[in-house]
Amino acid sequence: MYKPNPVDTSQVVLPADLTELTERIAENVHEVWAQGRIREGWTYGQVRDDATKQTPCLVPYDMLPENEKDYDRHTAMETIKLILQLGYQIQKP
């Protein structure tokens, strides 16, 4: 049985400048997801319907409900924390 075992990032605290980066990555995560869905034949629909490939999330990031944005933010934040936990540095040019 599969048991997920992600790298523990619970002790990583993001500096303020990386918090802004989190939002930019979250937006891009949504854009990549939406592009993939559209490529697979999904379209906008008011309710999610897997049979007809419709989803209400095929909208620009700023139009998503907060709970959907939070999902993308969590993915972005955990990615940044993993990068830092692995010893890499993120520096704005």
PDB file of N, CA, C and O in Angstrom, chain B, residues numbered from 101:
ATOM      1  N   MET B 101       0.845  -1.189   0.000  1.00  0.00           N
ATOM      2  CA  MET B 101       0.000   0.000   0.000  1.00  0.00           C
ATOM      3  C   MET B 101       0.886   1.246   0.000  1.00  0.00           C
ATOM      4  O   MET B 101       1.849   1.340   0.761  1.00  0.00           O
ATOM      5  N   TYR B 102       0.550   2.178  -0.847  1.00  0.00           N
ATOM      6  CA  TYR B 102       1.316   3.420  -0.974  1.00  0.00           C
ATOM      7  C   TYR B 102       1.135   4.304   0.239  1.00  0.00           C
ATOM      8  O   TYR B 102       0.011   4.563   0.669  1.00  0.00           O
ATOM      9  N   LYS B 103       2.251   4.770   0.793  1.00  0.00           N
ATOM     10  CA  LYS B 103       2.210   5.702   1.921  1.00  0.00           C
ATOM     11  C   LYS B 103       3.070   6.907   1.562  1.00  0.00           C
ATOM     12  O   LYS B 103       4.298   6.809   1.554  1.00  0.00           O
ATOM     13  N   PRO B 104       2.434   8.056   1.261  1.00  0.00           N
ATOM     14  CA  PRO B 104       3.212   9.248   0.889  1.00  0.00           C
ATOM     15  C   PRO B 104       4.219   9.625   1.967  1.00  0.00           C
ATOM     16  O   PRO B 104       3.932   9.535   3.160  1.00  0.00           O
ATOM     17  N   ASN B 105       5.394  10.045   1.535  1.00  0.00           N
ATOM     18  CA  ASN B 105       6.454  10.416   2.461  1.00  0.00           C
ATOM     19  C   ASN B 105       7.179  11.662   1.939  1.00  0.00           C
ATOM     20  O   ASN B 105       8.341  11.584   1.539  1.00  0.00           O
ATOM     21  N   PRO B 106       6.482  12.823   1.945  1.00  0.00           N
ATOM     22  CA  PRO B 106       7.143  14.040   1.445  1.00  0.00           C
ATOM     23  C   PRO B 106       8.256  14.485   2.388  1.00  0.00           C
ATOM     24  O   PRO B 106       8.266  14.135   3.568  1.00  0.00           O
ATOM     25  N   VAL B 107       9.183  15.255   1.851  1.00  0.00           N
ATOM     26  CA  VAL B 107      10.248  15.835   2.663  1.00  0.00           C
ATOM     27  C   VAL B 107       9.607  16.739   3.709  1.00  0.00           C
ATOM     28  O   VAL B 107       8.709  17.521   3.394  1.00  0.00           O
ATOM     29  N   ASP B 108      10.064  16.633   4.945  1.00  0.00           N
ATOM     30  CA  ASP B 108       9.524  17.459   6.023  1.00  0.00           C
ATOM     31  C   ASP B 108      10.025  18.895   5.861  1.00  0.00           C
ATOM     32  O   ASP B 108      11.218  19.166   5.992  1.00  0.00           O
ATOM     33  N   THR B 109       9.114  19.791   5.579  1.00  0.00           N
ATOM     34  CA  THR B 109       9.456  21.203   5.408  1.00  0.00           C
ATOM     35  C   THR B 109       8.848  22.055   6.519  1.00  0.00           C
ATOM     36  O   THR B 109       8.814  23.282   6.422  1.00  0.00           O
ATOM     37  N   SER B 110       8.373  21.405   7.562  1.00  0.00           N
ATOM     38  CA  SER B 110       7.634  22.124   8.610  1.00  0.00           C
ATOM     39  C   SER B 110       8.486  23.153   9.354  1.00  0.00           C
ATOM     40  O   SER B 110       7.943  24.087   9.944  1.00  0.00           O
ATOM     41  N   GLN B 111       9.803  22.998   9.334  1.00  0.00           N
ATOM     42  CA  GLN B 111      10.671  23.937  10.049  1.00  0.00           C
ATOM     43  C   GLN B 111      11.146  25.087   9.165  1.00  0.00           C
ATOM     44  O   GLN B 111      11.807  26.006   9.647  1.00  0.00           O
ATOM     45  N   VAL B 112      10.815  25.042   7.878  1.00  0.00           N
ATOM     46  CA  VAL B 112      11.256  26.089   6.953  1.00  0.00           C
ATOM     47  C   VAL B 112      10.324  27.288   7.069  1.00  0.00           C
ATOM     48  O   VAL B 112       9.109  27.161   6.923  1.00  0.00           O
ATOM     49  N   VAL B 113      10.904  28.445   7.332  1.00  0.00           N
ATOM     50  CA  VAL B 113      10.142  29.692   7.405  1.00  0.00           C
ATOM     51  C   VAL B 113      10.520  30.525   6.186  1.00  0.00           C
ATOM     52  O   VAL B 113      11.696  30.804   5.953  1.00  0.00           O
ATOM     53  N   LEU B 114       9.532  30.912   5.428  1.00  0.00           N
ATOM     54  CA  LEU B 114       9.806  31.690   4.223  1.00  0.00           C
ATOM     55  C   LEU B 114      10.053  33.152   4.561  1.00  0.00           C
ATOM     56  O   LEU B 114       9.279  33.757   5.303  1.00  0.00           O
ATOM     57  N   PRO B 115      11.121  33.721   4.027  1.00  0.00           N
ATOM     58  CA  PRO B 115      11.323  35.165   4.169  1.00  0.00           C
ATOM     59  C   PRO B 115      10.204  35.912   3.439  1.00  0.00           C
ATOM     60  O   PRO B 115       9.565  35.358   2.545  1.00  0.00           O
ATOM     61  N   ALA B 116       9.973  37.141   3.814  1.00  0.00           N
ATOM     62  CA  ALA B 116       8.871  37.936   3.253  1.00  0.00           C
ATOM     63  C   ALA B 116       8.937  38.036   1.731  1.00  0.00           C
ATOM     64  O   ALA B 116       7.903  37.964   1.067  1.00  0.00           O
ATOM     65  N   ASP B 117      10.135  38.199   1.167  1.00  0.00           N
ATOM     66  CA  ASP B 117      10.226  38.350  -0.278  1.00  0.00           C
ATOM     67  C   ASP B 117       9.824  37.076  -1.020  1.00  0.00           C
ATOM     68  O   ASP B 117       9.398  37.141  -2.174  1.00  0.00           O
ATOM     69  N   LEU B 118       9.953  35.931  -0.376  1.00  0.00           N
ATOM     70  CA  LEU B 118       9.546  34.685  -1.017  1.00  0.00           C
ATOM     71  C   LEU B 118       8.045  34.441  -0.892  1.00  0.00           C
ATOM     72  O   LEU B 118       7.481  33.631  -1.628  1.00  0.00           O
ATOM     73  N   THR B 119       7.410  35.128   0.024  1.00  0.00           N
ATOM     74  CA  THR B 119       5.954  35.026   0.126  1.00  0.00           C
ATOM     75  C   THR B 119       5.307  35.600  -1.132  1.00  0.00           C
ATOM     76  O   THR B 119       4.322  35.057  -1.633  1.00  0.00           O
ATOM     77  N   GLU B 120       5.863  36.694  -1.637  1.00  0.00           N
ATOM     78  CA  GLU B 120       5.371  37.280  -2.887  1.00  0.00           C
ATOM     79  C   GLU B 120       5.590  36.305  -4.044  1.00  0.00           C
ATOM     80  O   GLU B 120       4.737  36.166  -4.920  1.00  0.00           O
ATOM     81  N   LEU B 121       6.727  35.642  -4.035  1.00  0.00           N
ATOM     82  CA  LEU B 121       7.031  34.659  -5.072  1.00  0.00           C
ATOM     83  C   LEU B 121       6.024  33.514  -5.034  1.00  0.00           C
ATOM     84  O   LEU B 121       5.665  32.966  -6.076  1.00  0.00           O
ATOM     85  N   THR B 122       5.575  33.156  -3.853  1.00  0.00           N
ATOM     86  CA  THR B 122       4.584  32.093  -3.709  1.00  0.00           C
ATOM     87  C   THR B 122       3.332  32.399  -4.518  1.00  0.00           C
ATOM     88  O   THR B 122       2.798  31.520  -5.194  1.00  0.00           O
ATOM     89  N   GLU B 123       2.867  33.621  -4.453  1.00  0.00           N
ATOM     90  CA  GLU B 123       1.654  34.001  -5.193  1.00  0.00           C
ATOM     91  C   GLU B 123       1.889  33.945  -6.699  1.00  0.00           C
ATOM     92  O   GLU B 123       1.008  33.523  -7.448  1.00  0.00           O
ATOM     93  N   ARG B 124       3.060  34.364  -7.144  1.00  0.00           N
ATOM     94  CA  ARG B 124       3.377  34.306  -8.582  1.00  0.00           C
ATOM     95  C   ARG B 124       3.435  32.864  -9.071  1.00  0.00           C
ATOM     96  O   ARG B 124       2.948  32.547 -10.155  1.00  0.00           O
ATOM     97  N   ILE B 125       4.039  31.989  -8.255  1.00  0.00           N
ATOM     98  CA  ILE B 125       4.109  30.574  -8.626  1.00  0.00           C
ATOM     99  C   ILE B 125       2.718  29.967  -8.615  1.00  0.00           C
ATOM    100  O   ILE B 125       2.381  29.189  -9.507  1.00  0.00           O
ATOM    101  N   ALA B 126       1.901  30.307  -7.620  1.00  0.00           N
ATOM    102  CA  ALA B 126       0.535  29.784  -7.546  1.00  0.00           C
ATOM    103  C   ALA B 126      -0.251  30.142  -8.793  1.00  0.00           C
ATOM    104  O   ALA B 126      -0.973  29.308  -9.340  1.00  0.00           O
ATOM    105  N   GLU B 127      -0.113  31.375  -9.241  1.00  0.00           N
ATOM    106  CA  GLU B 127      -0.805  31.794 -10.452  1.00  0.00           C
ATOM    107  C   GLU B 127      -0.324  30.986 -11.658  1.00  0.00           C
ATOM    108  O   GLU B 127      -1.124  30.567 -12.494  1.00  0.00           O
ATOM    109  N   ASN B 128       0.986  30.774 -11.736  1.00  0.00           N
ATOM    110  CA  ASN B 128       1.529  30.014 -12.856  1.00  0.00           C
ATOM    111  C   ASN B 128       1.106  28.542 -12.790  1.00  0.00           C
ATOM    112  O   ASN B 128       0.845  27.926 -13.823  1.00  0.00           O
ATOM    113  N   VAL B 129       1.040  27.984 -11.591  1.00  0.00           N
ATOM    114  CA  VAL B 129       0.551  26.603 -11.427  1.00  0.00           C
ATOM    115  C   VAL B 129      -0.845  26.490 -12.025  1.00  0.00           C
ATOM    116  O   VAL B 129      -1.150  25.533 -12.736  1.00  0.00           O
ATOM    117  N   HIS B 130      -1.687  27.472 -11.732  1.00  0.00           N
ATOM    118  CA  HIS B 130      -3.046  27.457 -12.284  1.00  0.00           C
ATOM    119  C   HIS B 130      -3.015  27.566 -13.802  1.00  0.00           C
ATOM    120  O   HIS B 130      -3.744  26.848 -14.488  1.00  0.00           O
ATOM    121  N   GLU B 131      -2.183  28.452 -14.335  1.00  0.00           N
ATOM    122  CA  GLU B 131      -2.096  28.633 -15.778  1.00  0.00           C
ATOM    123  C   GLU B 131      -1.651  27.347 -16.478  1.00  0.00           C
ATOM    124  O   GLU B 131      -2.197  26.982 -17.519  1.00  0.00           O
ATOM    125  N   VAL B 132      -0.659  26.664 -15.904  1.00  0.00           N
ATOM    126  CA  VAL B 132      -0.178  25.403 -16.479  1.00  0.00           C
ATOM    127  C   VAL B 132      -1.279  24.349 -16.422  1.00  0.00           C
ATOM    128  O   VAL B 132      -1.503  23.620 -17.388  1.00  0.00           O
ATOM    129  N   TRP B 133      -1.970  24.275 -15.272  1.00  0.00           N
ATOM    130  CA  TRP B 133      -3.081  23.328 -15.119  1.00  0.00           C
ATOM    131  C   TRP B 133      -4.164  23.606 -16.159  1.00  0.00           C
ATOM    132  O   TRP B 133      -4.631  22.687 -16.831  1.00  0.00           O
ATOM    133  N   ALA B 134      -4.565  24.875 -16.291  1.00  0.00           N
ATOM    134  CA  ALA B 134      -5.630  25.243 -17.220  1.00  0.00           C
ATOM    135  C   ALA B 134      -5.228  24.937 -18.661  1.00  0.00           C
ATOM    136  O   ALA B 134      -6.035  24.429 -19.440  1.00  0.00           O
ATOM    137  N   GLN B 135      -4.004  25.239 -19.007  1.00  0.00           N
ATOM    138  CA  GLN B 135      -3.521  24.955 -20.355  1.00  0.00           C
ATOM    139  C   GLN B 135      -3.605  23.456 -20.651  1.00  0.00           C
ATOM    140  O   GLN B 135      -4.013  23.055 -21.742  1.00  0.00           O
ATOM    141  N   GLY B 136      -3.219  22.639 -19.683  1.00  0.00           N
ATOM    142  CA  GLY B 136      -3.298  21.193 -19.852  1.00  0.00           C
ATOM    143  C   GLY B 136      -4.730  20.710 -20.003  1.00  0.00           C
ATOM    144  O   GLY B 136      -5.016  19.859 -20.846  1.00  0.00           O
ATOM    145  N   ARG B 137      -5.627  21.247 -19.192  1.00  0.00           N
ATOM    146  CA  ARG B 137      -7.041  20.862 -19.279  1.00  0.00           C
ATOM    147  C   ARG B 137      -7.625  21.215 -20.641  1.00  0.00           C
ATOM    148  O   ARG B 137      -8.320  20.407 -21.257  1.00  0.00           O
ATOM    149  N   ILE B 138      -7.338  22.425 -21.104  1.00  0.00           N
ATOM    150  CA  ILE B 138      -7.847  22.857 -22.405  1.00  0.00           C
ATOM    151  C   ILE B 138      -7.302  21.942 -23.502  1.00  0.00           C
ATOM    152  O   ILE B 138      -8.031  21.558 -24.416  1.00  0.00           O
ATOM    153  N   ARG B 139      -6.034  21.602 -23.407  1.00  0.00           N
ATOM    154  CA  ARG B 139      -5.427  20.693 -24.383  1.00  0.00           C
ATOM    155  C   ARG B 139      -6.125  19.325 -24.374  1.00  0.00           C
ATOM    156  O   ARG B 139      -6.210  18.660 -25.407  1.00  0.00           O
ATOM    157  N   GLU B 140      -6.621  18.916 -23.208  1.00  0.00           N
ATOM    158  CA  GLU B 140      -7.320  17.632 -23.072  1.00  0.00           C
ATOM    159  C   GLU B 140      -8.787  17.710 -23.475  1.00  0.00           C
ATOM    160  O   GLU B 140      -9.500  16.708 -23.427  1.00  0.00           O
ATOM    161  N   GLY B 141      -9.241  18.902 -23.873  1.00  0.00           N
ATOM    162  CA  GLY B 141     -10.616  19.047 -24.334  1.00  0.00           C
ATOM    163  C   GLY B 141     -11.592  19.574 -23.302  1.00  0.00           C
ATOM    164  O   GLY B 141     -12.797  19.595 -23.555  1.00  0.00           O
ATOM    165  N   TRP B 142     -11.107  20.001 -22.144  1.00  0.00           N
ATOM    166  CA  TRP B 142     -11.984  20.556 -21.115  1.00  0.00           C
ATOM    167  C   TRP B 142     -12.403  21.965 -21.507  1.00  0.00           C
ATOM    168  O   TRP B 142     -11.673  22.682 -22.191  1.00  0.00           O
ATOM    169  N   THR B 143     -13.604  22.346 -21.057  1.00  0.00           N
ATOM    170  CA  THR B 143     -14.114  23.689 -21.268  1.00  0.00           C
ATOM    171  C   THR B 143     -14.698  24.202 -19.954  1.00  0.00           C
ATOM    172  O   THR B 143     -14.859  23.461 -18.984  1.00  0.00           O
ATOM    173  N   TYR B 144     -15.008  25.495 -19.960  1.00  0.00           N
ATOM    174  CA  TYR B 144     -15.634  26.099 -18.790  1.00  0.00           C
ATOM    175  C   TYR B 144     -17.068  25.587 -18.645  1.00  0.00           C
ATOM    176  O   TYR B 144     -17.798  25.453 -19.628  1.00  0.00           O
ATOM    177  N   GLY B 145     -17.452  25.306 -17.410  1.00  0.00           N
ATOM    178  CA  GLY B 145     -18.830  24.962 -17.075  1.00  0.00           C
ATOM    179  C   GLY B 145     -19.089  25.399 -15.654  1.00  0.00           C
ATOM    180  O   GLY B 145     -18.161  25.458 -14.847  1.00  0.00           O
ATOM    181  N   GLN B 146     -20.321  25.705 -15.333  1.00  0.00           N
ATOM    182  CA  GLN B 146     -20.622  26.225 -13.987  1.00  0.00           C
ATOM    183  C   GLN B 146     -20.407  25.204 -12.894  1.00  0.00           C
ATOM    184  O   GLN B 146     -20.157  25.566 -11.744  1.00  0.00           O
ATOM    185  N   VAL B 147     -20.502  23.919 -13.242  1.00  0.00           N
ATOM    186  CA  VAL B 147     -20.208  22.851 -12.274  1.00  0.00           C
ATOM    187  C   VAL B 147     -19.259  21.856 -12.927  1.00  0.00           C
ATOM    188  O   VAL B 147     -19.267  21.681 -14.145  1.00  0.00           O
ATOM    189  N   ARG B 148     -18.443  21.208 -12.104  1.00  0.00           N
ATOM    190  CA  ARG B 148     -17.514  20.217 -12.641  1.00  0.00           C
ATOM    191  C   ARG B 148     -18.298  18.999 -13.102  1.00  0.00           C
ATOM    192  O   ARG B 148     -19.158  18.481 -12.389  1.00  0.00           O
ATOM    193  N   ASP B 149     -17.984  18.563 -14.297  1.00  0.00           N
ATOM    194  CA  ASP B 149     -18.623  17.378 -14.869  1.00  0.00           C
ATOM    195  C   ASP B 149     -17.561  16.633 -15.666  1.00  0.00           C
ATOM    196  O   ASP B 149     -17.207  17.026 -16.777  1.00  0.00           O
ATOM    197  N   ASP B 150     -17.056  15.546 -15.077  1.00  0.00           N
ATOM    198  CA  ASP B 150     -15.988  14.793 -15.721  1.00  0.00           C
ATOM    199  C   ASP B 150     -16.433  14.174 -17.046  1.00  0.00           C
ATOM    200  O   ASP B 150     -15.632  14.051 -17.973  1.00  0.00           O
ATOM    201  N   ALA B 151     -17.693  13.788 -17.138  1.00  0.00           N
ATOM    202  CA  ALA B 151     -18.195  13.145 -18.355  1.00  0.00           C
ATOM    203  C   ALA B 151     -18.162  14.098 -19.550  1.00  0.00           C
ATOM    204  O   ALA B 151     -17.819  13.695 -20.662  1.00  0.00           O
ATOM    205  N   THR B 152     -18.518  15.356 -19.318  1.00  0.00           N
ATOM    206  CA  THR B 152     -18.520  16.336 -20.415  1.00  0.00           C
ATOM    207  C   THR B 152     -17.262  17.195 -20.424  1.00  0.00           C
ATOM    208  O   THR B 152     -17.119  18.098 -21.248  1.00  0.00           O
ATOM    209  N   LYS B 153     -16.354  16.906 -19.500  1.00  0.00           N
ATOM    210  CA  LYS B 153     -15.094  17.650 -19.375  1.00  0.00           C
ATOM    211  C   LYS B 153     -15.345  19.152 -19.219  1.00  0.00           C
ATOM    212  O   LYS B 153     -14.820  19.971 -19.974  1.00  0.00           O
ATOM    213  N   GLN B 154     -16.156  19.486 -18.226  1.00  0.00           N
ATOM    214  CA  GLN B 154     -16.396  20.889 -17.907  1.00  0.00           C
ATOM    215  C   GLN B 154     -15.999  21.155 -16.465  1.00  0.00           C
ATOM    216  O   GLN B 154     -16.176  20.305 -15.592  1.00  0.00           O
ATOM    217  N   THR B 155     -15.458  22.345 -16.227  1.00  0.00           N
ATOM    218  CA  THR B 155     -15.049  22.739 -14.882  1.00  0.00           C
ATOM    219  C   THR B 155     -15.205  24.252 -14.717  1.00  0.00           C
ATOM    220  O   THR B 155     -14.951  25.010 -15.653  1.00  0.00           O
ATOM    221  N   PRO B 156     -15.618  24.681 -13.541  1.00  0.00           N
ATOM    222  CA  PRO B 156     -15.726  26.122 -13.285  1.00  0.00           C
ATOM    223  C   PRO B 156     -14.362  26.776 -13.030  1.00  0.00           C
ATOM    224  O   PRO B 156     -14.281  27.995 -12.875  1.00  0.00           O
ATOM    225  N   CYS B 157     -13.304  25.983 -12.986  1.00  0.00           N
ATOM    226  CA  CYS B 157     -11.978  26.536 -12.683  1.00  0.00           C
ATOM    227  C   CYS B 157     -11.211  26.997 -13.919  1.00  0.00           C
ATOM    228  O   CYS B 157     -10.077  27.462 -13.805  1.00  0.00           O
ATOM    229  N   LEU B 158     -11.811  26.872 -15.086  1.00  0.00           N
ATOM    230  CA  LEU B 158     -11.142  27.369 -16.296  1.00  0.00           C
ATOM    231  C   LEU B 158     -11.431  28.854 -16.460  1.00  0.00           C
ATOM    232  O   LEU B 158     -12.110  29.287 -17.391  1.00  0.00           O
ATOM    233  N   VAL B 159     -10.893  29.608 -15.524  1.00  0.00           N
ATOM    234  CA  VAL B 159     -10.997  31.067 -15.501  1.00  0.00           C
ATOM    235  C   VAL B 159      -9.633  31.611 -15.105  1.00  0.00           C
ATOM    236  O   VAL B 159      -8.812  30.862 -14.575  1.00  0.00           O
ATOM    237  N   PRO B 160      -9.363  32.891 -15.346  1.00  0.00           N
ATOM    238  CA  PRO B 160      -8.100  33.472 -14.883  1.00  0.00           C
ATOM    239  C   PRO B 160      -7.963  33.307 -13.362  1.00  0.00           C
ATOM    240  O   PRO B 160      -8.954  33.278 -12.632  1.00  0.00           O
ATOM    241  N   TYR B 161      -6.729  33.201 -12.914  1.00  0.00           N
ATOM    242  CA  TYR B 161      -6.427  32.971 -11.503  1.00  0.00           C
ATOM    243  C   TYR B 161      -7.146  33.953 -10.586  1.00  0.00           C
ATOM    244  O   TYR B 161      -7.681  33.555  -9.551  1.00  0.00           O
ATOM    245  N   ASP B 162      -7.164  35.227 -10.956  1.00  0.00           N
ATOM    246  CA  ASP B 162      -7.787  36.222 -10.080  1.00  0.00           C
ATOM    247  C   ASP B 162      -9.298  36.062  -9.972  1.00  0.00           C
ATOM    248  O   ASP B 162      -9.923  36.689  -9.117  1.00  0.00           O
ATOM    249  N   MET B 163      -9.892  35.236 -10.823  1.00  0.00           N
ATOM    250  CA  MET B 163     -11.336  34.986 -10.747  1.00  0.00           C
ATOM    251  C   MET B 163     -11.673  33.689 -10.006  1.00  0.00           C
ATOM    252  O   MET B 163     -12.845  33.371  -9.808  1.00  0.00           O
ATOM    253  N   LEU B 164     -10.644  32.944  -9.600  1.00  0.00           N
ATOM    254  CA  LEU B 164     -10.885  31.709  -8.866  1.00  0.00           C
ATOM    255  C   LEU B 164     -11.411  32.004  -7.467  1.00  0.00           C
ATOM    256  O   LEU B 164     -11.087  33.042  -6.890  1.00  0.00           O
ATOM    257  N   PRO B 165     -12.217  31.105  -6.917  1.00  0.00           N
ATOM    258  CA  PRO B 165     -12.598  31.250  -5.509  1.00  0.00           C
ATOM    259  C   PRO B 165     -11.346  31.070  -4.630  1.00  0.00           C
ATOM    260  O   PRO B 165     -10.391  30.401  -5.025  1.00  0.00           O
ATOM    261  N   GLU B 166     -11.367  31.665  -3.462  1.00  0.00           N
ATOM    262  CA  GLU B 166     -10.200  31.621  -2.575  1.00  0.00           C
ATOM    263  C   GLU B 166      -9.777  30.191  -2.245  1.00  0.00           C
ATOM    264  O   GLU B 166      -8.580  29.930  -2.126  1.00  0.00           O
ATOM    265  N   ASN B 167     -10.714  29.258  -2.094  1.00  0.00           N
ATOM    266  CA  ASN B 167     -10.315  27.890  -1.753  1.00  0.00           C
ATOM    267  C   ASN B 167      -9.502  27.248  -2.875  1.00  0.00           C
ATOM    268  O   ASN B 167      -8.621  26.431  -2.608  1.00  0.00           O
ATOM    269  N   GLU B 168      -9.786  27.605  -4.117  1.00  0.00           N
ATOM    270  CA  GLU B 168      -9.002  27.095  -5.244  1.00  0.00           C
ATOM    271  C   GLU B 168      -7.629  27.766  -5.286  1.00  0.00           C
ATOM    272  O   GLU B 168      -6.622  27.111  -5.552  1.00  0.00           O
ATOM    273  N   LYS B 169      -7.594  29.063  -5.025  1.00  0.00           N
ATOM    274  CA  LYS B 169      -6.310  29.765  -4.971  1.00  0.00           C
ATOM    275  C   LYS B 169      -5.443  29.190  -3.857  1.00  0.00           C
ATOM    276  O   LYS B 169      -4.234  29.028  -4.022  1.00  0.00           O
ATOM    277  N   ASP B 170      -6.066  28.883  -2.727  1.00  0.00           N
ATOM    278  CA  ASP B 170      -5.324  28.328  -1.597  1.00  0.00           C
ATOM    279  C   ASP B 170      -4.670  26.996  -1.950  1.00  0.00           C
ATOM    280  O   ASP B 170      -3.566  26.704  -1.491  1.00  0.00           O
ATOM    281  N   TYR B 171      -5.346  26.194  -2.761  1.00  0.00           N
ATOM    282  CA  TYR B 171      -4.772  24.925  -3.202  1.00  0.00           C
ATOM    283  C   TYR B 171      -3.486  25.187  -3.984  1.00  0.00           C
ATOM    284  O   TYR B 171      -2.467  24.537  -3.748  1.00  0.00           O
ATOM    285  N   ASP B 172      -3.535  26.146  -4.918  1.00  0.00           N
ATOM    286  CA  ASP B 172      -2.353  26.491  -5.712  1.00  0.00           C
ATOM    287  C   ASP B 172      -1.274  27.135  -4.848  1.00  0.00           C
ATOM    288  O   ASP B 172      -0.086  26.873  -5.037  1.00  0.00           O
ATOM    289  N   ARG B 173      -1.679  27.970  -3.910  1.00  0.00           N
ATOM    290  CA  ARG B 173      -0.710  28.606  -3.005  1.00  0.00           C
ATOM    291  C   ARG B 173       0.020  27.568  -2.167  1.00  0.00           C
ATOM    292  O   ARG B 173       1.232  27.659  -1.967  1.00  0.00           O
ATOM    293  N   HIS B 174      -0.719  26.588  -1.681  1.00  0.00           N
ATOM    294  CA  HIS B 174      -0.106  25.533  -0.872  1.00  0.00           C
ATOM    295  C   HIS B 174       0.940  24.773  -1.696  1.00  0.00           C
ATOM    296  O   HIS B 174       2.039  24.500  -1.213  1.00  0.00           O
ATOM    297  N   THR B 175       0.593  24.437  -2.935  1.00  0.00           N
ATOM    298  CA  THR B 175       1.534  23.752  -3.818  1.00  0.00           C
ATOM    299  C   THR B 175       2.787  24.603  -4.021  1.00  0.00           C
ATOM    300  O   THR B 175       3.907  24.098  -3.938  1.00  0.00           O
ATOM    301  N   ALA B 176       2.595  25.878  -4.285  1.00  0.00           N
ATOM    302  CA  ALA B 176       3.720  26.785  -4.507  1.00  0.00           C
ATOM    303  C   ALA B 176       4.583  26.916  -3.260  1.00  0.00           C
ATOM    304  O   ALA B 176       5.810  26.842  -3.337  1.00  0.00           O
ATOM    305  N   MET B 177       3.948  27.109  -2.122  1.00  0.00           N
ATOM    306  CA  MET B 177       4.691  27.296  -0.876  1.00  0.00           C
ATOM    307  C   MET B 177       5.500  26.053  -0.530  1.00  0.00           C
ATOM    308  O   MET B 177       6.660  26.155  -0.129  1.00  0.00           O
ATOM    309  N   GLU B 178       4.897  24.890  -0.681  1.00  0.00           N
ATOM    310  CA  GLU B 178       5.617  23.650  -0.371  1.00  0.00           C
ATOM    311  C   GLU B 178       6.772  23.427  -1.339  1.00  0.00           C
ATOM    312  O   GLU B 178       7.799  22.866  -0.958  1.00  0.00           O
ATOM    313  N   THR B 179       6.614  23.859  -2.577  1.00  0.00           N
ATOM    314  CA  THR B 179       7.704  23.738  -3.543  1.00  0.00           C
ATOM    315  C   THR B 179       8.873  24.632  -3.145  1.00  0.00           C
ATOM    316  O   THR B 179      10.026  24.203  -3.179  1.00  0.00           O
ATOM    317  N   ILE B 180       8.579  25.867  -2.770  1.00  0.00           N
ATOM    318  CA  ILE B 180       9.641  26.787  -2.336  1.00  0.00           C
ATOM    319  C   ILE B 180      10.308  26.255  -1.071  1.00  0.00           C
ATOM    320  O   ILE B 180      11.534  26.277  -0.960  1.00  0.00           O
ATOM    321  N   LYS B 181       9.514  25.781  -0.124  1.00  0.00           N
ATOM    322  CA  LYS B 181      10.077  25.230   1.109  1.00  0.00           C
ATOM    323  C   LYS B 181      10.973  24.028   0.821  1.00  0.00           C
ATOM    324  O   LYS B 181      12.021  23.876   1.449  1.00  0.00           O
ATOM    325  N   LEU B 182      10.578  23.183  -0.110  1.00  0.00           N
ATOM    326  CA  LEU B 182      11.396  22.026  -0.471  1.00  0.00           C
ATOM    327  C   LEU B 182      12.729  22.483  -1.041  1.00  0.00           C
ATOM    328  O   LEU B 182      13.778  21.955  -0.671  1.00  0.00           O
ATOM    329  N   ILE B 183      12.695  23.458  -1.939  1.00  0.00           N
ATOM    330  CA  ILE B 183      13.929  23.974  -2.537  1.00  0.00           C
ATOM    331  C   ILE B 183      14.875  24.449  -1.439  1.00  0.00           C
ATOM    332  O   ILE B 183      16.064  24.130  -1.460  1.00  0.00           O
ATOM    333  N   LEU B 184      14.348  25.212  -0.476  1.00  0.00           N
ATOM    334  CA  LEU B 184      15.175  25.718   0.628  1.00  0.00           C
ATOM    335  C   LEU B 184      15.642  24.587   1.538  1.00  0.00           C
ATOM    336  O   LEU B 184      16.793  24.582   1.975  1.00  0.00           O
ATOM    337  N   GLN B 185      14.773  23.640   1.826  1.00  0.00           N
ATOM    338  CA  GLN B 185      15.122  22.510   2.689  1.00  0.00           C
ATOM    339  C   GLN B 185      16.250  21.679   2.081  1.00  0.00           C
ATOM    340  O   GLN B 185      17.072  21.118   2.805  1.00  0.00           O
ATOM    341  N   LEU B 186      16.287  21.604   0.765  1.00  0.00           N
ATOM    342  CA  LEU B 186      17.324  20.837   0.074  1.00  0.00           C
ATOM    343  C   LEU B 186      18.646  21.604  -0.035  1.00  0.00           C
ATOM    344  O   LEU B 186      19.623  21.094  -0.585  1.00  0.00           O
ATOM    345  N   GLY B 187      18.668  22.833   0.493  1.00  0.00           N
ATOM    346  CA  GLY B 187      19.908  23.595   0.546  1.00  0.00           C
ATOM    347  C   GLY B 187      20.117  24.585  -0.579  1.00  0.00           C
ATOM    348  O   GLY B 187      21.162  25.233  -0.645  1.00  0.00           O
ATOM    349  N   TYR B 188      19.157  24.714  -1.454  1.00  0.00           N
ATOM    350  CA  TYR B 188      19.268  25.693  -2.539  1.00  0.00           C
ATOM    351  C   TYR B 188      18.904  27.075  -2.028  1.00  0.00           C
ATOM    352  O   TYR B 188      18.231  27.221  -1.008  1.00  0.00           O
ATOM    353  N   GLN B 189      19.357  28.079  -2.749  1.00  0.00           N
ATOM    354  CA  GLN B 189      19.033  29.456  -2.422  1.00  0.00           C
ATOM    355  C   GLN B 189      18.218  30.047  -3.571  1.00  0.00           C
ATOM    356  O   GLN B 189      18.456  29.741  -4.740  1.00  0.00           O
ATOM    357  N   ILE B 190      17.273  30.880  -3.227  1.00  0.00           N
ATOM    358  CA  ILE B 190      16.492  31.577  -4.237  1.00  0.00           C
ATOM    359  C   ILE B 190      16.796  33.053  -4.090  1.00  0.00           C
ATOM    360  O   ILE B 190      16.559  33.652  -3.041  1.00  0.00           O
ATOM    361  N   GLN B 191      17.328  33.634  -5.161  1.00  0.00           N
ATOM    362  CA  GLN B 191      17.695  35.045  -5.125  1.00  0.00           C
ATOM    363  C   GLN B 191      17.102  35.742  -6.333  1.00  0.00           C
ATOM    364  O   GLN B 191      17.184  35.252  -7.460  1.00  0.00           O
ATOM    365  N   LYS B 192      16.511  36.882  -6.079  1.00  0.00           N
ATOM    366  CA  LYS B 192      15.971  37.698  -7.160  1.00  0.00           C
ATOM    367  C   LYS B 192      17.145  38.396  -7.846  1.00  0.00           C
ATOM    368  O   LYS B 192      18.005  38.974  -7.180  1.00  0.00           O
ATOM    369  N   PRO B 193      17.179  38.340  -9.187  1.00  0.00           N
ATOM    370  CA  PRO B 193      18.312  38.978  -9.901  1.00  0.00           C
ATOM    371  C   PRO B 193      18.290  40.484  -9.753  1.00  0.00           C
ATOM    372  O   PRO B 193      19.163  41.170 -10.285  1.00  0.00           O
TER     373      PRO B 193
END
